[in-house]
Amino acid sequence: MTWPPARILAAYAAPMAPLGALHFPVYVYVLPAYAALGADLGALGAFMLAARLLDGISDPVVGVMSDRTPAGIAGRFGRRRPWMALAGPLILFAAGMLLLPPETPTALHAGVWLTALTLAWTLALTPYLAWGAELSPDYAGRVRVSAWREAAGVAGMLGAAVAYAAADGPAEGLRNVMILLAALLPPAFAWALWATPEAPDPSTRRLPWREALSRAARNGPFLRLLAAWLANGAANALPASLFLFFVSHVLGAPEHAGTLLAVYFLAAVAGMPLWSRLSNRRAKHRVWGGAMLWACAIFALVPFLGPGDLWLFVGVCVLSGVALGADLSLPPAIQADVVDADAAEGGESRAGAYFAVWSVATKAAQALAGGLAFLALDLAGFDAAAETNAPGALLTLSLLYAGAPVVLKLVAVGLVWRFPIDAAAQAELRRRIEAAAPGA
């Protein structure tokens, strides 16, 4: 087994802490904060939607560009480092403009700087994910890479949540998050750029764009994994979107929502070493499938909970959080194997392009699941502002929160259970790639 040492894993994972600290408040706190400061909520929502749509264009463009970083630059600095070095200052500047608004901010101000931040974020994240896929050629070692990265992201997210919660109001909360980001991002990016190696580009040729698209469309393992990722992403997005509603209106414990979320994500971090060890002994896709089945068993109990069941729900958060650790760490490691399959067949290493599509699928699953859930709640007569709701509306909420995710996860399990790339198949792919690499 070829695993990067802990010092390299820590250096590589470091940027995900500030990126995690930024991502959560931008999509959770910024719109309500701007609305509380007087900006038009409808216009804010339109700008947020526009930024999401822009993601769907910018992600693939940046992915392909980072795969094809000019040889003169890539030969000296690597294919991925230059993009992160460019993105870091842009992220800080755009985040500062967004998180430190004027006293009477407008929706236009939010929209302009949210768009700028989205572009800067993509410049960093897509090459960063591709860099991680290339950091280890080992089947099991790739799980360690993604586990370290995602654990750092959760730590940053929790830090931002604490910083925002400690404030007296929305403006101070955004300022606290910006202070945290300014403290974390420069040293984290510098550490990664200095201490994390990049593997040489093994590409033997550059595919014409028609052939590149055709090969991706015929990459069966990629299409199967992408479909499973979409289903499981929607399954995770539903409870994330409805969490506050469920805790407030079904459990009747809104004051504990923050603590419950912290328990959930801390359990995910604690569970990552378990899934990493299991993937040393079993195929990654089977371990991920087992984790999703575990989550299904836990979530199947949730529709039976009600007022007074807070401690039972704490148990649900712990056990389902452990399963989330597998969702965070295993699929990106499997995606890295899919990139190997493409490179072995086509001759070009396209981790950036593949992880860009992965990122678009993530955002699409989140947006689609959240939007349909809110529409279904509205049709069921659920009123988030009401102190009480009809039993039918609460049942709809419970089924959307826990029942629909079980169905979606079962679909994902069916898609990945017989996934064709295991340790032996991936080792053969690496042998072919290395045998064909320039200078081999």
C-alpha positions as CSV (number, residue, x, y, z in Angstrom):
1,M,0.0,0.0,0.0
2,T,1.3,3.5,-0.9
3,W,-0.1,6.0,1.5
4,P,1.0,9.6,1.8
5,P,2.5,10.3,5.3
6,A,0.5,12.2,7.8
7,R,2.5,15.4,7.3
8,I,1.5,15.5,3.6
9,L,-2.1,14.6,4.4
10,A,-2.4,17.4,7.0
11,A,-0.9,19.9,4.5
12,Y,-3.2,18.8,1.7
13,A,-6.3,18.9,4.0
14,A,-5.5,22.3,5.5
15,P,-7.2,24.5,2.8
16,M,-10.5,22.6,3.3
17,A,-10.8,24.2,6.8
18,P,-11.2,27.8,5.5
19,L,-13.2,26.6,2.5
20,G,-15.6,24.7,4.9
21,A,-15.8,27.7,7.2
22,L,-16.8,29.8,4.2
23,H,-19.2,27.5,2.4
24,F,-21.6,26.9,5.3
25,P,-22.3,30.5,6.3
26,V,-22.5,31.7,2.7
27,Y,-25.4,29.3,1.9
28,V,-27.0,29.3,5.4
29,Y,-26.5,32.7,7.0
30,V,-25.8,35.3,4.2
31,L,-29.3,35.6,2.8
32,P,-31.1,35.8,6.1
33,A,-28.5,38.3,7.4
34,Y,-28.8,40.6,4.4
35,A,-32.6,40.4,4.6
36,A,-32.5,41.3,8.3
37,L,-30.3,44.3,7.4
38,G,-33.0,45.5,4.9
39,A,-32.2,43.9,1.5
40,D,-35.1,42.5,-0.6
41,L,-35.5,38.8,0.1
42,G,-36.9,37.9,-3.3
43,A,-34.1,39.6,-5.1
44,L,-31.6,37.8,-2.8
45,G,-33.1,34.5,-3.7
46,A,-32.9,35.3,-7.4
47,F,-29.2,36.2,-7.1
48,M,-28.5,33.0,-5.2
49,L,-30.2,30.9,-7.9
50,A,-28.1,32.8,-10.5
51,A,-24.9,32.0,-8.6
52,R,-25.9,28.3,-8.5
53,L,-26.6,28.3,-12.3
54,L,-23.2,29.9,-12.9
55,D,-21.6,27.0,-10.9
56,G,-22.9,24.6,-13.5
57,I,-20.9,26.4,-16.2
58,S,-17.8,27.5,-14.4
59,D,-17.1,24.1,-12.8
60,P,-16.5,22.1,-16.0
61,V,-14.6,25.0,-17.6
62,V,-12.2,25.3,-14.6
63,G,-11.9,21.5,-14.5
64,V,-10.8,21.2,-18.1
65,M,-8.5,24.2,-17.8
66,S,-6.7,22.8,-14.8
67,D,-6.3,19.4,-16.5
68,R,-4.6,21.3,-19.4
69,T,-2.6,23.8,-17.5
70,P,0.1,25.1,-20.0
71,A,3.1,22.8,-20.0
72,G,5.5,25.6,-19.1
73,I,3.6,26.4,-15.9
74,A,2.7,22.8,-15.1
75,G,6.3,21.7,-15.5
76,R,7.4,24.2,-12.9
77,F,4.5,24.5,-10.5
78,G,2.2,21.6,-11.2
79,R,-1.2,21.5,-12.8
80,R,-3.2,22.2,-9.7
81,R,-1.1,24.6,-7.5
82,P,-1.3,27.7,-9.8
83,W,-5.1,27.7,-9.7
84,M,-5.2,27.6,-5.9
85,A,-2.6,30.2,-5.7
86,L,-4.7,32.5,-7.9
87,A,-7.9,31.7,-6.1
88,G,-6.8,32.3,-2.5
89,P,-6.6,36.1,-2.7
90,L,-9.7,36.3,-4.9
91,I,-11.7,34.3,-2.3
92,L,-10.5,36.6,0.5
93,F,-11.4,39.8,-1.4
94,A,-14.8,38.6,-2.6
95,A,-15.7,37.1,0.8
96,G,-14.7,40.4,2.5
97,M,-17.0,42.4,0.3
98,L,-19.8,39.9,0.9
99,L,-19.4,39.3,4.6
100,L,-18.6,42.9,5.5
101,P,-21.5,44.7,3.9
102,P,-22.3,48.4,4.1
103,E,-24.8,49.5,6.8
104,T,-27.7,49.4,4.4
105,P,-26.8,46.6,2.0
106,T,-28.7,46.0,-1.2
107,A,-29.5,42.7,-2.9
108,L,-27.4,43.9,-5.9
109,H,-24.3,44.2,-3.6
110,A,-24.9,40.7,-2.4
111,G,-25.5,39.4,-5.9
112,V,-22.3,40.9,-7.4
113,W,-20.0,39.6,-4.6
114,L,-21.7,36.3,-4.3
115,T,-21.1,35.7,-8.0
116,A,-17.5,36.8,-7.7
117,L,-17.0,34.5,-4.7
118,T,-18.6,31.6,-6.5
119,L,-16.1,32.0,-9.4
120,A,-13.2,32.3,-7.0
121,W,-14.4,29.3,-5.0
122,T,-14.6,27.2,-8.2
123,L,-11.0,28.2,-9.2
124,A,-9.8,26.7,-5.9
125,L,-12.1,23.8,-5.2
126,T,-12.2,21.9,-8.6
127,P,-8.4,21.7,-9.0
128,Y,-8.1,21.0,-5.2
129,L,-10.3,17.9,-5.5
130,A,-8.4,16.7,-8.6
131,W,-5.1,17.2,-6.7
132,G,-6.4,14.9,-3.9
133,A,-7.4,12.2,-6.4
134,E,-3.8,12.3,-7.8
135,L,-2.1,12.4,-4.4
136,S,-2.2,8.6,-3.9
137,P,-2.3,5.9,-6.6
138,D,-3.3,3.4,-3.9
139,Y,-6.9,2.0,-3.8
140,A,-7.2,2.3,0.0
141,G,-4.8,5.2,0.4
142,R,-7.3,7.4,-1.5
143,V,-9.8,7.0,1.3
144,R,-7.3,8.4,3.8
145,V,-6.8,11.4,1.5
146,S,-10.5,12.2,1.2
147,A,-11.1,11.5,4.9
148,W,-8.4,14.0,6.0
149,R,-9.8,16.6,3.7
150,E,-13.4,16.2,4.6
151,A,-12.6,16.1,8.4
152,A,-10.9,19.5,7.9
153,G,-13.9,20.8,6.1
154,V,-16.3,19.8,8.9
155,A,-14.0,21.4,11.5
156,G,-14.0,24.6,9.5
157,M,-17.8,24.6,9.2
158,L,-18.3,24.0,12.9
159,G,-15.8,26.8,13.7
160,A,-17.8,29.2,11.5
161,A,-21.1,28.1,13.1
162,V,-19.7,28.9,16.5
163,A,-18.3,32.2,15.4
164,Y,-21.6,33.2,14.0
165,A,-23.6,32.0,17.0
166,A,-21.3,34.0,19.3
167,A,-22.4,37.3,17.7
168,D,-25.0,39.7,18.9
169,G,-26.6,40.1,15.5
170,P,-26.3,39.1,11.8
171,A,-23.8,41.9,10.9
172,E,-21.5,40.9,13.7
173,G,-22.0,37.2,12.9
174,L,-20.8,37.7,9.3
175,R,-17.9,39.8,10.5
176,N,-16.9,37.0,12.9
177,V,-16.9,34.5,10.1
178,M,-14.7,36.8,8.0
179,I,-12.2,37.2,10.8
180,L,-12.0,33.4,11.0
181,L,-11.6,33.1,7.3
182,A,-8.8,35.7,7.2
183,A,-7.0,33.9,10.0
184,L,-7.3,30.5,8.4
185,L,-7.0,30.8,4.6
186,P,-3.5,32.4,4.0
187,P,-1.5,29.9,6.2
188,A,-3.6,26.9,5.1
189,F,-3.2,27.6,1.4
190,A,0.5,28.5,1.8
191,W,1.1,25.2,3.7
192,A,-0.6,23.1,1.1
193,L,1.1,24.9,-1.8
194,W,4.5,24.5,-0.2
195,A,4.3,21.0,1.4
196,T,2.0,18.9,-0.8
197,P,3.5,17.2,-3.8
198,E,1.9,16.9,-7.2
199,A,2.2,13.7,-9.2
200,P,3.6,14.1,-12.7
201,D,0.9,14.3,-15.4
202,P,0.7,10.7,-16.9
203,S,-1.2,11.9,-20.0
204,T,0.2,10.6,-23.3
205,R,-2.0,12.8,-25.4
206,R,-4.8,15.5,-25.3
207,L,-8.2,14.2,-26.4
208,P,-10.2,16.3,-29.0
209,W,-13.3,17.6,-27.2
210,R,-15.7,15.3,-29.2
211,E,-13.7,12.2,-28.2
212,A,-13.4,13.4,-24.6
213,L,-17.2,13.8,-24.3
214,S,-17.7,10.5,-26.1
215,R,-15.4,8.6,-23.7
216,A,-17.0,10.1,-20.6
217,A,-20.4,9.2,-21.9
218,R,-19.2,5.6,-22.4
219,N,-17.5,5.3,-19.1
220,G,-19.8,2.8,-17.4
221,P,-18.3,3.0,-13.9
222,F,-18.4,6.8,-14.0
223,L,-22.1,6.9,-15.0
224,R,-23.1,4.3,-12.4
225,L,-21.2,6.1,-9.7
226,L,-22.6,9.5,-10.7
227,A,-26.1,8.2,-10.6
228,A,-25.5,6.7,-7.1
229,W,-24.0,10.0,-6.0
230,L,-27.0,11.9,-7.3
231,A,-29.4,9.6,-5.5
232,N,-27.4,9.6,-2.2
233,G,-26.8,13.4,-2.5
234,A,-30.5,14.0,-2.7
235,A,-31.1,11.6,0.2
236,N,-28.7,13.7,2.3
237,A,-30.0,17.0,1.1
238,L,-33.5,16.3,2.2
239,P,-32.8,16.0,6.0
240,A,-30.3,18.9,5.7
241,S,-32.9,21.2,4.2
242,L,-35.7,20.1,6.6
243,F,-33.6,19.7,9.8
244,L,-34.7,22.9,11.5
245,F,-38.4,22.3,10.6
246,F,-38.3,18.7,11.9
247,V,-36.5,19.7,15.2
248,S,-38.9,22.7,15.7
249,H,-42.2,21.3,14.6
250,V,-42.0,17.5,15.2
251,L,-39.7,17.3,18.2
252,G,-40.6,20.7,19.6
253,A,-37.0,21.5,20.5
254,P,-35.8,24.4,18.3
255,E,-33.4,25.6,21.1
256,H,-31.4,22.4,20.7
257,A,-31.0,22.5,16.9
258,G,-27.4,23.9,16.9
259,T,-26.2,21.3,19.4
260,L,-27.9,18.5,17.4
261,L,-26.2,19.6,14.2
262,A,-22.8,19.7,16.0
263,V,-23.3,16.2,17.3
264,Y,-24.2,15.0,13.8
265,F,-21.1,16.4,12.2
266,L,-18.7,15.5,15.0
267,A,-20.0,11.9,14.7
268,A,-19.2,12.0,11.0
269,V,-15.6,13.0,11.7
270,A,-15.4,10.3,14.4
271,G,-16.7,7.7,11.9
272,M,-14.2,8.4,9.1
273,P,-11.4,6.3,10.6
274,L,-13.8,3.3,10.9
275,W,-14.7,3.5,7.2
276,S,-11.0,4.0,6.2
277,R,-10.0,0.9,8.1
278,L,-12.8,-1.2,6.6
279,S,-11.8,-0.1,3.1
280,N,-8.4,-1.6,3.8
281,R,-10.1,-5.0,4.0
282,R,-13.1,-4.7,1.8
283,A,-14.0,-3.1,-1.5
284,K,-14.8,0.6,-1.1
285,H,-18.1,0.4,-2.9
286,R,-19.3,-2.4,-0.6
287,V,-18.2,-0.5,2.5
288,W,-20.1,2.6,1.2
289,G,-23.1,0.5,0.4
290,G,-23.0,-1.0,3.9
291,A,-22.8,2.5,5.4
292,M,-25.9,3.6,3.4
293,L,-27.8,0.5,4.6
294,W,-26.8,1.4,8.1
295,A,-28.2,4.9,7.6
296,C,-31.4,3.5,6.1
297,A,-32.0,1.4,9.3
298,I,-31.5,4.4,11.5
299,F,-33.7,6.8,9.4
300,A,-36.5,4.2,9.2
301,L,-37.1,4.9,12.9
302,V,-37.4,8.6,12.6
303,P,-41.0,9.0,11.4
304,F,-42.1,7.4,14.7
305,L,-40.5,10.1,16.8
306,G,-42.4,13.0,18.3
307,P,-42.4,15.5,21.2
308,G,-40.4,14.3,24.1
309,D,-38.1,12.0,22.0
310,L,-35.2,14.4,22.0
311,W,-32.7,11.9,23.5
312,L,-33.7,9.3,21.0
313,F,-33.1,11.8,18.3
314,V,-29.6,12.5,19.7
315,G,-28.9,8.8,19.2
316,V,-30.2,9.1,15.6
317,C,-27.8,12.0,15.1
318,V,-24.8,10.1,16.4
319,L,-25.5,6.9,14.4
320,S,-26.5,8.6,11.2
321,G,-23.6,11.0,11.6
322,V,-21.2,8.0,11.7
323,A,-22.7,6.9,8.4
324,L,-22.3,10.4,6.9
325,G,-18.5,9.9,7.5
326,A,-18.6,7.2,4.8
327,D,-20.6,9.5,2.4
328,L,-17.9,12.2,2.8
329,S,-14.8,10.0,2.5
330,L,-15.6,7.0,0.3
331,P,-17.3,8.3,-2.9
332,P,-14.5,10.8,-3.8
333,A,-12.0,7.9,-3.4
334,I,-14.0,5.7,-5.7
335,Q,-14.3,8.6,-8.2
336,A,-10.5,8.7,-8.3
337,D,-10.5,5.1,-9.4
338,V,-13.0,6.1,-12.2
339,V,-10.5,8.7,-13.4
340,D,-7.9,5.9,-13.6
341,A,-10.3,3.9,-15.8
342,D,-10.7,6.9,-18.2
343,A,-6.9,7.6,-18.3
344,A,-6.0,4.0,-19.0
345,E,-8.4,3.9,-22.0
346,G,-8.0,7.4,-23.4
347,G,-4.5,8.3,-22.5
348,E,-5.3,11.6,-20.8
349,S,-5.6,12.2,-17.1
350,R,-8.8,14.2,-16.6
351,A,-9.4,14.4,-12.9
352,G,-10.3,18.0,-13.0
353,A,-13.1,17.5,-15.6
354,Y,-14.5,14.5,-13.8
355,F,-14.5,16.2,-10.4
356,A,-16.1,19.2,-12.0
357,V,-19.0,17.1,-13.2
358,W,-19.1,15.6,-9.7
359,S,-19.4,19.0,-8.2
360,V,-22.2,20.0,-10.5
361,A,-24.1,16.8,-9.6
362,T,-23.7,17.6,-5.9
363,K,-25.2,21.1,-6.3
364,A,-28.0,19.8,-8.6
365,A,-29.0,17.1,-6.1
366,Q,-29.0,19.7,-3.3
367,A,-31.0,22.2,-5.2
368,L,-33.5,19.7,-6.6
369,A,-34.1,17.9,-3.4
370,G,-34.6,21.0,-1.4
371,G,-36.9,22.7,-3.9
372,L,-39.1,19.7,-4.3
373,A,-39.3,19.2,-0.5
374,F,-40.5,22.7,0.1
375,L,-43.0,22.4,-2.7
376,A,-44.4,19.2,-1.2
377,L,-44.6,20.8,2.2
378,D,-46.5,23.7,0.8
379,L,-49.0,21.4,-1.0
380,A,-49.5,19.5,2.3
381,G,-50.4,22.7,4.1
382,F,-47.3,23.0,6.3
383,D,-46.7,26.5,7.7
384,A,-43.3,27.1,9.1
385,A,-44.4,30.2,11.0
386,A,-47.3,28.5,12.7
387,E,-47.0,27.2,16.3
388,T,-49.0,24.1,15.4
389,N,-49.6,22.2,12.1
390,A,-52.1,19.6,11.1
391,P,-51.1,16.0,11.6
392,G,-51.1,15.4,7.9
393,A,-48.6,18.2,7.3
394,L,-46.4,16.9,10.1
395,L,-46.5,13.4,8.7
396,T,-45.5,14.8,5.3
397,L,-42.6,16.5,7.0
398,S,-41.4,13.4,8.7
399,L,-41.7,11.3,5.6
400,L,-39.8,13.8,3.5
401,Y,-37.2,14.1,6.3
402,A,-36.6,10.4,6.8
403,G,-38.7,8.2,4.6
404,A,-37.7,9.6,1.2
405,P,-34.0,9.4,2.0
406,V,-34.3,5.7,2.8
407,V,-35.8,5.1,-0.7
408,L,-33.1,7.2,-2.4
409,K,-30.3,5.5,-0.5
410,L,-31.6,2.1,-1.4
411,V,-31.4,3.1,-5.0
412,A,-27.8,4.2,-4.5
413,V,-26.9,0.9,-2.8
414,G,-28.4,-1.0,-5.8
415,L,-26.2,1.0,-8.2
416,V,-22.9,0.6,-6.4
417,W,-23.2,-2.9,-4.9
418,R,-21.7,-4.6,-8.0
419,F,-19.4,-1.7,-9.0
420,P,-16.8,-3.1,-11.3
421,I,-13.6,-1.5,-9.9
422,D,-12.2,-3.2,-6.9
423,A,-8.6,-3.2,-5.5
424,A,-7.4,-5.7,-8.1
425,A,-9.0,-3.9,-11.1
426,Q,-7.6,-0.5,-9.9
427,A,-4.1,-1.9,-9.5
428,E,-4.3,-3.2,-13.1
429,L,-5.5,0.3,-14.3
430,R,-2.5,1.9,-12.5
431,R,-0.1,-0.6,-14.1
432,R,-1.4,0.3,-17.6
433,I,-1.3,4.1,-16.9
434,E,2.3,3.9,-15.5
435,A,3.5,1.7,-18.3
436,A,2.2,4.2,-20.9
437,A,3.3,7.3,-19.1
438,P,6.0,9.6,-20.7
439,G,9.5,8.4,-19.7
440,A,8.2,4.9,-18.5
